[in-house]
Amino acid sequence: LQIETKGSFTGIGIEISLKDGILTVVSPIEGTPAYKAGLKANDKILKIEGKTTKNMTLIESVKLLRGAKGTDVTISIYRAGWRRLKDITLTRDVIPIQSVRSRILEDGYGYIRVSNFQNKTTFELEKALRELEKGKGLKGLVLDLRSNPGGLLDQAVKVADVFLEKGLVVYTDGRIEEQKMRFEAHPNKHSHNYPIVVLVNEGSASASEIVAGALQDHKRAIILGVQTFGKGSVQTIIPLEDGSAVRLTTARYYTPNGRSIQAKGIEPDIEVPYTLLEKPKEKDKIFHFPTERDLEGHLLNENEPIEDDLSSVKDKKDKPKAVDSEVDNEETQPPPMDNQLEEAVRILKAWAIFKQVK
């Protein structure tokens, strides 16, 4: 848990969860040992170094998967349709988690992807903006928060602040006074007054929802994609003597307009389900994520009715009982050509045309 925001760790490069007590791959990270070995979402890890993972906690599993760079770990996996387990030996490596990537999509239109919120995310974002704004500047920007699981609250606030001049970014409300906090935007030295489209999906959670919600409430950006994860709870990490940590929910996040995103998420201004614009290659990933509502024991939204959990072990829609990661976030980018990104650029171009209309 404490490695999530540090920017790198040593392991095999997968995000894992527990589904009915079975260790399950949520997703591999692009370019990592797990990715290169062909591990896929929903693969079941039934053994690690010959030890059964049945009734094994996530913390215990993570400890077995991580290790020194260059050392090997053998896992036994089962995939739907297979008749038997397959043993895969992976060599552990340093897994870098690059927070910010950027490029020019075409003349005057920039693209920045934030994969998670680490210590240097705002610094990297501002550096990327300076590079994109060189020369004639930008006509518009696509901020890609798809598959961004969150990270540091202060970085989320600072990222939103980059694009806001004033006003509330987010506030928290909890059971005790110390949990009630407000975070405000401040005037910026450098104005980024071009139009922005923010891309989100089911994997956009927590800190990324704070950014999307703030920009949406202030009408600073158009949110495009599908409804986000809905992780609107404040969590505190308490270190334990054995080196592990416990994550406790202590409060909730609210957008500037007072919307709780817990178990509901941010609804996009323009809903566009994700599809590829070209035949996917084997390496391309189709993103599908469980939402906060799917997690057992999740906090309800204030307006959400309480329902009985009717899930069963054999149900194809089994609810994951917990989520943690050997690798602490999913960094794989969507393929370069996808309909959401194309639609975002189309909107920015139309925006520029309408500004010229008198």
LOFIMI-974534 format. One record per residue (C-alpha): residue number from 0; residue in three letters; x, y, z. Coordinates in Angstrom, 2 decimals. Example, Ala and Ser with C-alpha at 12.3 -4.5 7.8 and 13.67 -1.06 7.14 Angstrom:
BEGIN
NODE   seq   type         X         Y         Z
NODE     0    ala     12.30     -4.50      7.80
NODE     1    ser     13.67     -1.06      7.14
//
This chain:
BEGIN
NODE   seq   type         X         Y         Z
NODE     0    leu      0.00      0.00      0.00
NODE     1    gln      2.77      2.43      0.92
NODE     2    ile      4.58      1.84     -2.38
NODE     3    glu      1.66      3.05     -4.49
NODE     4    thr      2.82      6.66     -4.64
NODE     5    lys      6.60      6.17     -4.75
NODE     6    gly      6.91      5.74     -8.53
NODE     7    ser      8.52      2.29     -8.72
NODE     8    phe      8.86     -1.09     -7.00
NODE     9    thr     10.34     -4.51     -7.69
NODE    10    gly      8.02     -7.31     -8.72
NODE    11    ile      6.40     -8.94    -11.74
NODE    12    gly      3.96     -6.17    -12.70
NODE    13    ile      0.36     -7.18    -12.06
NODE    14    glu     -2.62     -5.78    -10.21
NODE    15    ile     -4.44     -8.47     -8.25
NODE    16    ser     -7.68     -8.91     -6.34
NODE    17    leu     -9.53    -11.58     -4.40
NODE    18    lys    -12.67    -13.03     -5.96
NODE    19    asp    -14.36    -15.56     -3.71
NODE    20    gly    -11.05    -16.23     -2.03
NODE    21    ile     -9.26    -16.85     -5.34
NODE    22    leu     -6.28    -14.67     -6.24
NODE    23    thr     -7.19    -13.08     -9.57
NODE    24    val     -5.28    -10.91    -12.04
NODE    25    val     -7.02     -7.57    -12.59
NODE    26    ser     -4.50     -6.46    -15.21
NODE    27    pro     -0.81     -6.67    -16.12
NODE    28    ile      1.22     -3.51    -16.63
NODE    29    glu      2.52     -2.95    -20.13
NODE    30    gly      6.17     -3.87    -20.62
NODE    31    thr      6.55     -5.76    -17.33
NODE    32    pro      7.55     -9.43    -16.84
NODE    33    ala      3.90    -10.42    -16.34
NODE    34    tyr      2.82     -8.57    -19.47
NODE    35    lys      5.60    -10.13    -21.58
NODE    36    ala      4.72    -13.59    -20.26
NODE    37    gly      1.16    -13.19    -21.53
NODE    38    leu     -0.77    -12.93    -18.26
NODE    39    lys     -4.27    -11.57    -18.80
NODE    40    ala     -7.10    -10.07    -16.80
NODE    41    asn     -9.12    -12.69    -14.88
NODE    42    asp     -6.30    -15.26    -14.86
NODE    43    lys     -6.49    -17.17    -11.56
NODE    44    ile     -3.24    -17.52     -9.59
NODE    45    leu     -3.73    -20.76     -7.68
NODE    46    lys     -0.15    -21.29     -6.53
NODE    47    ile      2.92    -19.16     -5.85
NODE    48    glu      6.16    -21.11     -5.56
NODE    49    gly      4.11    -24.27     -5.04
NODE    50    lys      2.11    -22.76     -2.17
NODE    51    thr     -1.64    -22.72     -2.62
NODE    52    thr     -3.19    -19.27     -2.61
NODE    53    lys     -6.46    -20.59     -1.20
NODE    54    asn     -7.29    -18.59      1.94
NODE    55    met     -4.11    -16.56      1.44
NODE    56    thr     -4.49    -12.84      2.16
NODE    57    leu     -3.58    -10.19     -0.38
NODE    58    ile     -0.70     -9.02      1.82
NODE    59    glu      0.71    -12.55      1.98
NODE    60    ser      0.36    -12.92     -1.79
NODE    61    val      2.07     -9.61     -2.48
NODE    62    lys      4.99    -10.55     -0.23
NODE    63    leu      5.52    -13.76     -2.19
NODE    64    leu      5.27    -12.06     -5.58
NODE    65    arg      7.64     -9.24     -4.78
NODE    66    gly     11.35     -9.75     -4.26
NODE    67    ala     14.82     -8.70     -5.32
NODE    68    lys     15.48     -7.72     -8.90
NODE    69    gly     16.72    -10.64    -11.00
NODE    70    thr     15.19    -13.35     -8.81
NODE    71    asp     12.61    -15.79    -10.16
NODE    72    val      9.12    -16.60     -8.97
NODE    73    thr      6.93    -19.40    -10.34
NODE    74    ile      3.17    -19.02    -10.38
NODE    75    ser      0.53    -21.57    -11.36
NODE    76    ile     -2.34    -20.00    -13.24
NODE    77    tyr     -5.70    -21.13    -14.56
NODE    78    arg     -7.49    -19.42    -17.44
NODE    79    ala    -11.07    -20.01    -18.52
NODE    80    gly    -11.11    -22.76    -21.14
NODE    81    trp     -7.91    -24.42    -19.96
NODE    82    arg     -8.03    -28.04    -18.81
NODE    83    arg     -5.08    -27.80    -16.44
NODE    84    leu     -2.91    -25.33    -14.59
NODE    85    lys      0.07    -23.73    -16.30
NODE    86    asp      3.29    -22.95    -14.45
NODE    87    ile      4.96    -19.69    -15.46
NODE    88    thr      8.35    -18.61    -14.15
NODE    89    leu      8.89    -14.86    -14.10
NODE    90    thr     12.04    -12.89    -13.35
NODE    91    arg     11.35     -9.97    -11.02
NODE    92    asp     12.36     -6.52    -12.20
NODE    93    val     12.02     -2.87    -11.22
NODE    94    ile      8.57     -1.76    -12.31
NODE    95    pro      8.58      1.98    -13.05
NODE    96    ile      5.25      3.72    -12.81
NODE    97    gln      5.47      6.67    -15.16
NODE    98    ser      2.89      9.16    -14.00
NODE    99    val      2.67     11.61    -16.93
NODE   100    arg      3.06     11.14    -20.67
NODE   101    ser      2.38     13.70    -23.36
NODE   102    arg      2.45     14.28    -27.10
NODE   103    ile      1.06     16.53    -29.82
NODE   104    leu     -1.92     14.84    -31.46
NODE   105    glu     -1.89     17.24    -34.39
NODE   106    asp     -1.12     20.89    -34.99
NODE   107    gly     -2.28     22.89    -31.96
NODE   108    tyr     -3.87     20.02    -30.03
NODE   109    gly     -2.06     18.40    -27.12
NODE   110    tyr     -2.54     15.14    -25.25
NODE   111    ile     -1.51     14.41    -21.67
NODE   112    arg     -2.09     11.09    -19.95
NODE   113    val     -1.89     10.91    -16.16
NODE   114    ser     -1.70      7.25    -15.13
NODE   115    asn     -1.75      7.88    -11.36
NODE   116    phe     -1.05     10.61     -8.81
NODE   117    gln      2.46     10.35     -7.34
NODE   118    asn      4.75     12.75     -5.51
NODE   119    lys      5.95     14.44     -8.72
NODE   120    thr      2.79     14.27    -10.83
NODE   121    thr      2.07     18.01    -10.78
NODE   122    phe      5.71     18.82    -11.55
NODE   123    glu      5.66     16.40    -14.49
NODE   124    leu      2.32     17.77    -15.69
NODE   125    glu      3.55     21.37    -15.71
NODE   126    lys      6.72     20.31    -17.51
NODE   127    ala      4.64     18.52    -20.15
NODE   128    leu      2.42     21.58    -20.59
NODE   129    arg      5.43     23.82    -21.14
NODE   130    glu      6.68     21.50    -23.87
NODE   131    leu      3.28     21.30    -25.56
NODE   132    glu      2.77     25.07    -25.39
NODE   133    lys      6.06     25.92    -27.08
NODE   134    gly      5.81     27.87    -30.32
NODE   135    lys      2.27     28.80    -31.28
NODE   136    gly      0.74     27.41    -28.09
NODE   137    leu     -2.24     25.10    -27.82
NODE   138    lys     -5.72     25.36    -29.31
NODE   139    gly     -6.96     22.62    -27.01
NODE   140    leu     -5.89     19.82    -24.66
NODE   141    val     -7.02     16.25    -24.05
NODE   142    leu     -6.38     15.20    -20.43
NODE   143    asp     -6.57     11.42    -20.27
NODE   144    leu     -7.49     10.04    -16.84
NODE   145    arg     -8.74      6.69    -18.11
NODE   146    ser     -7.65      3.70    -16.05
NODE   147    asn     -6.15      6.04    -13.45
NODE   148    pro     -6.76      4.41    -10.04
NODE   149    gly     -5.88      7.54     -8.02
NODE   150    gly     -3.06      8.23     -5.61
NODE   151    leu     -2.11     11.25     -3.51
NODE   152    leu     -4.89     13.68     -2.62
NODE   153    asp     -2.59     16.71     -2.55
NODE   154    gln     -1.42     15.94     -6.09
NODE   155    ala     -5.00     15.66     -7.32
NODE   156    val     -5.76     19.07     -5.82
NODE   157    lys     -2.63     20.59     -7.37
NODE   158    val     -3.37     19.10    -10.80
NODE   159    ala     -6.88     20.56    -10.75
NODE   160    asp     -5.41     23.85     -9.51
NODE   161    val     -3.19     24.02    -12.62
NODE   162    phe     -6.33     24.55    -14.70
NODE   163    leu     -8.38     26.59    -12.21
NODE   164    glu     -7.84     30.18    -11.08
NODE   165    lys    -10.02     30.15     -7.98
NODE   166    gly    -12.75     28.31     -6.14
NODE   167    leu    -13.19     25.05     -4.29
NODE   168    val    -11.48     21.96     -5.70
NODE   169    val    -12.76     19.33     -3.27
NODE   170    tyr    -13.83     19.01      0.35
NODE   171    thr    -14.04     16.14      2.79
NODE   172    asp    -16.57     15.41      5.50
NODE   173    gly    -16.14     12.82      8.23
NODE   174    arg    -17.33     11.91     11.68
NODE   175    ile    -14.79     14.05     13.49
NODE   176    glu    -13.85     17.70     13.01
NODE   177    glu    -10.29     16.91     11.89
NODE   178    gln    -11.67     15.05      8.87
NODE   179    lys    -13.51     18.12      7.57
NODE   180    met    -11.18     19.80      5.09
NODE   181    arg    -11.51     22.18      2.15
NODE   182    phe     -9.05     22.57     -0.71
NODE   183    glu     -9.08     25.75     -2.80
NODE   184    ala     -7.59     26.69     -6.17
NODE   185    his     -5.22     29.65     -6.53
NODE   186    pro     -4.31     32.09     -9.32
NODE   187    asn     -1.62     30.66    -11.59
NODE   188    lys      1.52     32.33    -12.91
NODE   189    his      0.89     30.73    -16.28
NODE   190    ser     -2.62     30.80    -17.69
NODE   191    his     -3.82     27.69    -19.52
NODE   192    asn     -7.00     29.17    -20.94
NODE   193    tyr     -7.54     26.79    -23.84
NODE   194    pro    -10.46     24.34    -23.91
NODE   195    ile     -9.97     20.94    -22.28
NODE   196    val    -11.63     17.56    -22.74
NODE   197    val    -11.06     15.06    -19.92
NODE   198    leu    -11.29     11.35    -20.79
NODE   199    val    -12.58      8.99    -18.08
NODE   200    asn    -13.68      5.37    -17.82
NODE   201    glu    -14.63      2.71    -15.26
NODE   202    gly    -11.00      2.55    -14.15
NODE   203    ser    -10.84      6.26    -13.27
NODE   204    ala    -11.01      6.32     -9.48
NODE   205    ser    -10.41      8.39     -6.36
NODE   206    ala     -7.94     11.20     -7.11
NODE   207    ser     -8.74     11.13    -10.82
NODE   208    glu    -12.44     11.53     -9.98
NODE   209    ile    -11.58     14.53     -7.81
NODE   210    val     -9.86     16.22    -10.75
NODE   211    ala    -12.66     15.35    -13.19
NODE   212    gly    -15.36     16.44    -10.73
NODE   213    ala    -13.67     19.77     -9.99
NODE   214    leu    -13.13     20.66    -13.64
NODE   215    gln    -16.69     19.59    -14.43
NODE   216    asp    -18.31     21.59    -11.62
NODE   217    his    -16.34     24.71    -12.55
NODE   218    lys    -17.27     24.16    -16.21
NODE   219    arg    -13.57     24.28    -17.03
NODE   220    ala    -13.58     21.07    -19.07
NODE   221    ile    -15.90     18.68    -20.85
NODE   222    ile    -15.85     15.19    -19.35
NODE   223    leu    -16.08     12.46    -22.00
NODE   224    gly    -16.21      8.69    -21.71
NODE   225    val    -18.22      6.51    -19.33
NODE   226    gln    -19.14      6.69    -15.64
NODE   227    thr    -16.13      6.47    -13.35
NODE   228    phe    -15.33      3.96    -10.60
NODE   229    gly    -16.95      5.76     -7.67
NODE   230    lys    -14.22      5.71     -5.04
NODE   231    gly    -15.16      8.78     -3.05
NODE   232    ser    -13.82      7.78      0.35
NODE   233    val    -10.88      9.22      2.27
NODE   234    gln     -8.51      6.47      3.35
NODE   235    thr     -5.79      6.55      5.97
NODE   236    ile     -2.84      4.13      5.83
NODE   237    ile     -1.64      2.88      9.22
NODE   238    pro      1.76      1.08      9.18
NODE   239    leu      1.98     -2.18     11.15
NODE   240    glu      4.95     -3.72     12.96
NODE   241    asp      5.39     -6.51     10.37
NODE   242    gly      5.97     -3.96      7.61
NODE   243    ser      2.46     -4.23      6.18
NODE   244    ala     -0.22     -1.58      6.52
NODE   245    val     -3.94     -1.23      7.12
NODE   246    arg     -6.03      1.09      5.00
NODE   247    leu     -9.02      2.59      6.87
NODE   248    thr    -11.85      4.66      5.43
NODE   249    thr    -12.27      7.80      7.54
NODE   250    ala    -14.31     10.28      5.47
NODE   251    arg    -15.78     11.05      2.03
NODE   252    tyr    -14.84     13.30     -0.87
NODE   253    tyr    -17.29     15.85     -2.26
NODE   254    thr    -17.01     17.83     -5.49
NODE   255    pro    -17.28     21.65     -5.38
NODE   256    asn    -21.04     21.43     -6.00
NODE   257    gly    -21.48     19.01     -3.09
NODE   258    arg    -21.73     15.77     -5.05
NODE   259    ser    -20.57     12.64     -3.26
NODE   260    ile    -18.88     10.34     -5.76
NODE   261    gln    -18.78      7.32     -3.44
NODE   262    ala    -20.11      4.22     -5.24
NODE   263    lys    -21.64      6.46     -7.91
NODE   264    gly    -18.73      8.05     -9.72
NODE   265    ile    -18.55     11.00    -12.06
NODE   266    glu    -21.01     10.92    -14.93
NODE   267    pro    -19.49     12.27    -18.16
NODE   268    asp    -20.97     15.26    -19.93
NODE   269    ile    -20.76     13.24    -23.13
NODE   270    glu    -21.08      9.48    -22.83
NODE   271    val    -18.94      7.60    -25.34
NODE   272    pro    -18.27      3.88    -24.72
NODE   273    tyr    -14.78      2.78    -25.66
NODE   274    thr    -14.15      0.96    -28.95
NODE   275    leu    -11.09      0.42    -31.09
NODE   276    leu    -10.91      2.12    -34.47
NODE   277    glu     -8.63     -0.56    -35.88
NODE   278    lys     -8.28     -4.30    -35.45
NODE   279    pro     -6.59     -4.81    -32.06
NODE   280    lys     -3.22     -6.46    -31.89
NODE   281    glu     -2.52     -9.17    -29.34
NODE   282    lys     -0.77     -6.65    -27.09
NODE   283    asp     -3.72     -4.24    -27.04
NODE   284    lys     -5.89     -4.31    -23.94
NODE   285    ile     -9.63     -3.79    -23.75
NODE   286    phe    -10.24     -2.01    -20.49
NODE   287    his    -12.88     -3.38    -18.15
NODE   288    phe    -12.78     -2.66    -14.45
NODE   289    pro    -14.88     -3.52    -11.39
NODE   290    thr    -16.39     -0.42     -9.85
NODE   291    glu    -16.51      0.65     -6.20
NODE   292    arg    -20.13     -0.53     -6.12
NODE   293    asp    -18.87     -4.05     -6.94
NODE   294    leu    -16.59     -4.26     -3.90
NODE   295    glu    -17.97     -6.17     -0.95
NODE   296    gly    -18.70     -3.85      1.97
NODE   297    his    -18.37     -0.67     -0.08
NODE   298    leu    -19.69      2.58      1.35
NODE   299    leu    -23.07      3.47     -0.09
NODE   300    asn    -23.80      6.79     -1.73
NODE   301    glu    -26.20      8.84      0.39
NODE   302    asn    -28.97      8.33     -2.19
NODE   303    glu    -28.25      4.66     -2.86
NODE   304    pro    -30.78      2.12     -1.51
NODE   305    ile    -29.39     -0.76      0.54
NODE   306    glu    -29.60     -4.04     -1.38
NODE   307    asp    -28.99     -7.64     -0.42
NODE   308    asp    -25.82     -9.21     -1.82
NODE   309    leu    -27.12    -12.00     -4.05
NODE   310    ser    -23.73    -12.90     -5.56
NODE   311    ser    -22.65    -16.53     -5.66
NODE   312    val    -19.42    -18.31     -6.36
NODE   313    lys    -20.66    -19.63     -9.71
NODE   314    asp    -22.16    -16.32    -10.83
NODE   315    lys    -20.29    -14.90    -13.81
NODE   316    lys    -20.54    -11.48    -12.18
NODE   317    asp    -18.86    -12.46     -8.91
NODE   318    lys    -18.06     -9.47     -6.77
NODE   319    pro    -14.38     -9.01     -5.88
NODE   320    lys    -13.98     -9.17     -2.11
NODE   321    ala    -10.96     -6.91     -2.02
NODE   322    val     -8.57     -5.15     -4.30
NODE   323    asp     -4.84     -4.71     -3.84
NODE   324    ser     -1.89     -4.94     -6.12
NODE   325    glu      1.48     -6.59     -6.49
NODE   326    val      1.84     -3.71     -8.84
NODE   327    asp      0.03     -0.78     -7.42
NODE   328    asn     -1.73      0.62    -10.42
NODE   329    glu     -2.60     -0.10    -14.02
NODE   330    glu     -0.42      1.92    -16.35
NODE   331    thr     -1.26      0.42    -19.74
NODE   332    gln     -2.34      3.07    -22.20
NODE   333    pro     -5.26      2.56    -24.53
NODE   334    pro     -4.22      1.93    -28.13
NODE   335    pro     -3.35      5.18    -29.97
NODE   336    met     -6.45      5.04    -32.17
NODE   337    asp     -9.67      4.86    -30.16
NODE   338    asn    -13.05      6.48    -30.59
NODE   339    gln    -13.01      8.41    -27.29
NODE   340    leu     -9.76     10.17    -28.12
NODE   341    glu    -10.94     10.87    -31.66
NODE   342    glu    -14.21     12.33    -30.38
NODE   343    ala    -12.31     14.52    -27.90
NODE   344    val    -10.22     16.03    -30.70
NODE   345    arg    -13.34     16.54    -32.81
NODE   346    ile    -14.96     18.47    -29.95
NODE   347    leu    -11.88     20.66    -29.47
NODE   348    lys    -11.83     21.50    -33.18
NODE   349    ala    -15.53     22.36    -33.15
NODE   350    trp    -14.93     24.49    -30.05
NODE   351    ala    -12.31     26.50    -31.94
NODE   352    ile    -14.66     26.99    -34.88
NODE   353    phe    -17.55     28.18    -32.69
NODE   354    lys    -15.28     30.76    -31.03
NODE   355    gln    -14.78     32.34    -34.45
NODE   356    val    -18.50     32.55    -35.14
NODE   357    lys    -19.92     36.03    -34.61
//
